Amino acid sequence: MNPTETIATYQNNGSTYSIDHLGIACPDQWGEFAVYEGEQQVAEFAVAASLFLPEHRPPLPGIDELTERAKTAVADQDPR
């Protein structure tokens, strides 16, 4: 986890999660995100626009939408 990539944090079910935008440190990973619980990566997700060339990319979704996507990605990884 690179603190300069962290764009948001949220709490869910007593845990704190961080959302990192991997494209901050590595532009070819624009639109790709990793979700961490503490120092452990627990999920990842991408926005569809990450496939577009830079000049055709729309703005990233807002923090609220990214948080919802992160929650979904974490839930999808939960083995329960």
N, CA, C and O atoms as a DFTB+ gen file, in Angstrom:
320 C
 N C O
     1  1       0.860      -1.175       0.000
     2  2       0.000       0.000       0.000
     3  2       0.903       1.233       0.000
     4  3       1.825       1.338       0.809
     5  1       0.637       2.136      -0.887
     6  2       1.387       3.381      -0.985
     7  2       0.488       4.511      -0.514
     8  3      -0.516       4.797      -1.167
     9  1       0.814       5.171       0.607
    10  2      -0.077       6.207       1.145
    11  2      -0.404       7.312       0.150
    12  3      -1.465       7.929       0.252
    13  1       0.477       7.578      -0.806
    14  2       0.192       8.634      -1.770
    15  2      -0.884       8.217      -2.766
    16  3      -1.419       9.066      -3.479
    17  1      -1.208       6.944      -2.828
    18  2      -2.251       6.453      -3.725
    19  2      -3.617       6.408      -3.050
    20  3      -4.632       6.253      -3.729
    21  1      -3.662       6.539      -1.735
    22  2      -4.923       6.428      -1.010
    23  2      -5.807       7.628      -1.315
    24  3      -5.424       8.775      -1.090
    25  1      -7.006       7.339      -1.837
    26  2      -7.920       8.422      -2.198
    27  2      -9.118       8.498      -1.267
    28  3      -9.824       9.506      -1.244
    29  1      -9.355       7.427      -0.491
    30  2     -10.499       7.439       0.427
    31  2     -10.335       6.334       1.452
    32  3      -9.649       5.340       1.214
    33  1     -10.974       6.524       2.594
    34  2     -11.101       5.471       3.594
    35  2     -12.566       5.404       3.999
    36  3     -13.305       6.384       3.901
    37  1     -12.962       4.229       4.454
    38  2     -14.330       4.064       4.940
    39  2     -14.342       2.970       5.990
    40  3     -13.421       2.157       6.071
    41  1     -15.398       2.960       6.794
    42  2     -15.577       1.922       7.801
    43  2     -16.784       1.082       7.438
    44  3     -17.793       1.587       6.946
    45  1     -16.660      -0.215       7.691
    46  2     -17.752      -1.135       7.416
    47  2     -17.621      -2.324       8.364
    48  3     -16.556      -2.936       8.452
    49  1     -18.681      -2.646       9.060
    50  2     -18.702      -3.788       9.984
    51  2     -17.530      -3.770      10.963
    52  3     -16.946      -4.814      11.252
    53  1     -17.186      -2.598      11.470
    54  2     -16.139      -2.488      12.474
    55  2     -14.718      -2.467      11.934
    56  3     -13.771      -2.377      12.715
    57  1     -14.543      -2.548      10.626
    58  2     -13.210      -2.507      10.022
    59  2     -13.038      -1.208       9.241
    60  3     -14.005      -0.638       8.736
    61  1     -11.792      -0.753       9.150
    62  2     -11.474       0.431       8.357
    63  2     -10.759      -0.015       7.092
    64  3      -9.812      -0.800       7.144
    65  1     -11.217       0.487       5.969
    66  2     -10.665       0.137       4.659
    67  2     -10.122       1.384       3.978
    68  3     -10.638       2.486       4.167
    69  1      -9.078       1.198       3.188
    70  2      -8.503       2.268       2.377
    71  2      -8.652       1.892       0.913
    72  3      -8.486       0.731       0.540
    73  1      -8.965       2.878       0.090
    74  2      -9.065       2.668      -1.352
    75  2      -7.883       3.379      -1.990
    76  3      -7.728       4.592      -1.847
    77  1      -7.049       2.621      -2.694
    78  2      -5.900       3.187      -3.391
    79  2      -6.167       3.211      -4.887
    80  3      -6.614       2.217      -5.458
    81  1      -5.894       4.344      -5.520
    82  2      -5.960       4.438      -6.979
    83  2      -4.561       4.133      -7.499
    84  3      -3.648       4.947      -7.362
    85  1      -4.399       2.959      -8.095
    86  2      -3.082       2.514      -8.533
    87  2      -2.516       3.391      -9.641
    88  3      -1.303       3.422      -9.848
    89  1      -3.383       4.102     -10.353
    90  2      -2.950       4.959     -11.448
    91  2      -2.221       6.210     -11.011
    92  3      -1.634       6.892     -11.851
    93  1      -2.233       6.540      -9.725
    94  2      -1.514       7.728      -9.258
    95  2      -0.010       7.513      -9.403
    96  3       0.697       8.381      -9.913
    97  1       0.472       6.368      -8.959
    98  2       1.905       6.081      -9.034
    99  2       2.296       5.439     -10.360
   100  3       3.457       5.502     -10.765
   101  1       1.346       4.833     -11.022
   102  2       1.629       4.110     -12.267
   103  2       0.526       4.448     -13.278
   104  3      -0.512       3.787     -13.285
   105  1       0.724       5.454     -14.123
   106  2      -0.338       5.929     -15.009
   107  2      -0.980       4.861     -15.893
   108  3      -2.143       5.001     -16.270
   109  1      -0.249       3.799     -16.230
   110  2      -0.874       2.762     -17.052
   111  2      -1.859       1.911     -16.248
   112  3      -2.487       1.013     -16.809
   113  1      -2.005       2.172     -14.949
   114  2      -3.016       1.499     -14.130
   115  2      -4.152       2.459     -13.769
   116  3      -4.849       2.256     -12.775
   117  1      -4.334       3.502     -14.578
   118  2      -5.410       4.467     -14.359
   119  2      -6.741       3.727     -14.289
   120  3      -7.017       2.865     -15.122
   121  1      -7.555       4.057     -13.309
   122  2      -8.867       3.440     -13.170
   123  2      -8.862       2.100     -12.461
   124  3      -9.908       1.463     -12.336
   125  1      -7.697       1.659     -11.993
   126  2      -7.591       0.410     -11.239
   127  2      -7.389       0.757      -9.765
   128  3      -6.623       1.657      -9.424
   129  1      -8.089       0.029      -8.904
   130  2      -8.099       0.336      -7.481
   131  2      -7.822      -0.921      -6.663
   132  3      -8.203      -2.025      -7.051
   133  1      -7.156      -0.737      -5.529
   134  2      -6.943      -1.800      -4.556
   135  2      -7.591      -1.360      -3.249
   136  3      -7.573      -0.180      -2.895
   137  1      -8.160      -2.324      -2.541
   138  2      -8.804      -2.048      -1.257
   139  2      -7.994      -2.763      -0.177
   140  3      -7.695      -3.952      -0.285
   141  1      -7.652      -2.016       0.854
   142  2      -6.852      -2.548       1.954
   143  2      -7.619      -2.474       3.259
   144  3      -8.350      -1.520       3.530
   145  1      -7.428      -3.513       4.056
   146  2      -7.848      -3.500       5.458
   147  2      -6.547      -3.511       6.246
   148  3      -5.871      -4.538       6.323
   149  1      -6.200      -2.382       6.826
   150  2      -4.876      -2.246       7.433
   151  2      -3.831      -2.278       6.331
   152  3      -3.917      -1.514       5.370
   153  1      -2.853      -3.150       6.464
   154  2      -1.789      -3.274       5.458
   155  2      -2.071      -4.382       4.444
   156  3      -1.302      -4.562       3.500
   157  1      -3.158      -5.123       4.626
   158  2      -3.454      -6.269       3.764
   159  2      -4.427      -5.899       2.652
   160  3      -5.506      -5.362       2.903
   161  1      -4.023      -6.199       1.409
   162  2      -4.938      -5.986       0.291
   163  2      -6.011      -7.063       0.344
   164  3      -5.704      -8.253       0.401
   165  1      -7.278      -6.639       0.324
   166  2      -8.380      -7.585       0.444
   167  2      -9.235      -7.665      -0.817
   168  3     -10.021      -8.600      -0.966
   169  1      -9.097      -6.709      -1.719
   170  2      -9.891      -6.734      -2.951
   171  2      -9.301      -5.748      -3.951
   172  3      -8.468      -4.908      -3.611
   173  1      -9.754      -5.872      -5.181
   174  2      -9.398      -4.905      -6.216
   175  2     -10.568      -4.771      -7.174
   176  3     -11.402      -5.669      -7.291
   177  1     -10.615      -3.646      -7.852
   178  2     -11.655      -3.419      -8.852
   179  2     -11.157      -2.364      -9.825
   180  3     -10.176      -1.670      -9.559
   181  1     -11.841      -2.250     -10.951
   182  2     -11.480      -1.256     -11.964
   183  2     -12.744      -0.619     -12.511
   184  3     -13.815      -1.225     -12.505
   185  1     -12.605       0.598     -12.979
   186  2     -13.712       1.243     -13.680
   187  2     -13.546       0.923     -15.161
   188  3     -12.424       0.829     -15.660
   189  1     -14.652       0.757     -15.853
   190  2     -14.611       0.354     -17.259
   191  2     -13.799       1.325     -18.106
   192  3     -13.171       0.915     -19.082
   193  1     -13.803       2.584     -17.753
   194  2     -13.094       3.593     -18.539
   195  2     -11.584       3.386     -18.532
   196  3     -10.874       4.030     -19.304
   197  1     -11.078       2.493     -17.669
   198  2      -9.636       2.266     -17.625
   199  2      -9.126       1.679     -18.931
   200  3      -7.920       1.687     -19.181
   201  1     -10.030       1.166     -19.774
   202  2      -9.634       0.589     -21.054
   203  2      -9.446       1.641     -22.137
   204  3      -8.850       1.350     -23.174
   205  1      -9.938       2.852     -21.923
   206  2      -9.854       3.909     -22.924
   207  2      -8.462       4.539     -22.959
   208  3      -7.733       4.525     -21.967
   209  1      -8.113       5.085     -24.105
   210  2      -6.888       5.872     -24.200
   211  2      -7.032       7.115     -23.325
   212  3      -8.142       7.613     -23.141
   213  1      -5.930       7.619     -22.787
   214  2      -6.018       8.759     -21.857
   215  2      -6.852       9.929     -22.365
   216  3      -7.589      10.539     -21.589
   217  1      -6.753      10.246     -23.622
   218  2      -7.485      11.406     -24.132
   219  2      -8.989      11.166     -24.245
   220  3      -9.743      12.111     -24.475
   221  1      -9.440       9.920     -24.089
   222  2     -10.861       9.594     -24.199
   223  2     -11.492       9.176     -22.869
   224  3     -12.674       8.835     -22.830
   225  1     -10.730       9.199     -21.798
   226  2     -11.242       8.763     -20.499
   227  2     -12.151       9.821     -19.884
   228  3     -11.823      11.008     -19.876
   229  1     -13.289       9.382     -19.373
   230  2     -14.127      10.313     -18.613
   231  2     -13.518      10.503     -17.218
   232  3     -12.611       9.759     -16.844
   233  1     -13.991      11.469     -16.454
   234  2     -13.494      11.621     -15.082
   235  2     -13.788      10.359     -14.263
   236  3     -14.740       9.631     -14.544
   237  1     -12.972      10.120     -13.268
   238  2     -13.228       8.997     -12.365
   239  2     -14.535       9.232     -11.620
   240  3     -14.938      10.376     -11.412
   241  1     -15.198       8.146     -11.216
   242  2     -16.400       8.312     -10.388
   243  2     -16.044       9.040      -9.088
   244  3     -14.881       9.076      -8.686
   245  1     -17.046       9.610      -8.446
   246  2     -16.847      10.290      -7.176
   247  2     -16.530       9.317      -6.050
   248  3     -16.659       8.102      -6.203
   249  1     -16.116       9.868      -4.928
   250  2     -15.723       9.057      -3.774
   251  2     -16.866       8.164      -3.304
   252  3     -16.626       7.010      -2.948
   253  1     -18.094       8.661      -3.295
   254  2     -19.223       7.836      -2.842
   255  2     -19.385       6.600      -3.718
   256  3     -19.577       5.498      -3.205
   257  1     -19.309       6.774      -5.031
   258  2     -19.446       5.623      -5.933
   259  2     -18.260       4.676      -5.804
   260  3     -18.442       3.459      -5.814
   261  1     -17.053       5.214      -5.684
   262  2     -15.884       4.351      -5.511
   263  2     -15.974       3.565      -4.209
   264  3     -15.584       2.399      -4.162
   265  1     -16.483       4.192      -3.154
   266  2     -16.659       3.488      -1.884
   267  2     -17.655       2.348      -2.038
   268  3     -17.424       1.257      -1.515
   269  1     -18.748       2.575      -2.738
   270  2     -19.727       1.499      -2.967
   271  2     -19.106       0.366      -3.777
   272  3     -19.343      -0.806      -3.484
   273  1     -18.320       0.702      -4.782
   274  2     -17.649      -0.334      -5.580
   275  2     -16.654      -1.109      -4.727
   276  3     -16.524      -2.325      -4.869
   277  1     -15.950      -0.405      -3.839
   278  2     -15.002      -1.072      -2.949
   279  2     -15.728      -2.030      -2.007
   280  3     -15.273      -3.154      -1.795
   281  1     -16.842      -1.595      -1.446
   282  2     -17.620      -2.462      -0.554
   283  2     -18.082      -3.713      -1.291
   284  3     -18.038      -4.812      -0.739
   285  1     -18.518      -3.553      -2.523
   286  2     -18.951      -4.702      -3.324
   287  2     -17.775      -5.635      -3.593
   288  3     -17.913      -6.853      -3.485
   289  1     -16.622      -5.074      -3.943
   290  2     -15.443      -5.894      -4.219
   291  2     -15.018      -6.675      -2.982
   292  3     -14.657      -7.847      -3.083
   293  1     -15.059      -6.034      -1.816
   294  2     -14.701      -6.724      -0.570
   295  2     -15.711      -7.828      -0.279
   296  3     -15.322      -8.939       0.082
   297  1     -16.990      -7.540      -0.428
   298  2     -18.031      -8.545      -0.170
   299  2     -17.886      -9.734      -1.110
   300  3     -18.120     -10.874      -0.710
   301  1     -17.503      -9.477      -2.356
   302  2     -17.322     -10.561      -3.328
   303  2     -16.157     -11.465      -2.959
   304  3     -16.118     -12.619      -3.387
   305  1     -15.195     -10.964      -2.165
   306  2     -14.038     -11.752      -1.739
   307  2     -14.305     -12.529      -0.456
   308  3     -13.553     -13.442      -0.116
   309  1     -15.366     -12.174       0.255
   310  2     -15.686     -12.794       1.544
   311  2     -16.106     -14.243       1.320
   312  3     -17.098     -14.490       0.634
   313  1     -15.367     -15.219       1.889
   314  2     -15.682     -16.632       1.652
   315  2     -16.935     -17.133       2.367
   316  3     -17.349     -18.273       2.156
   317  1     -17.546     -16.294       3.211
   318  2     -18.716     -16.763       3.966
   319  2     -19.869     -16.974       3.092
   320  3     -20.936     -17.368       3.563
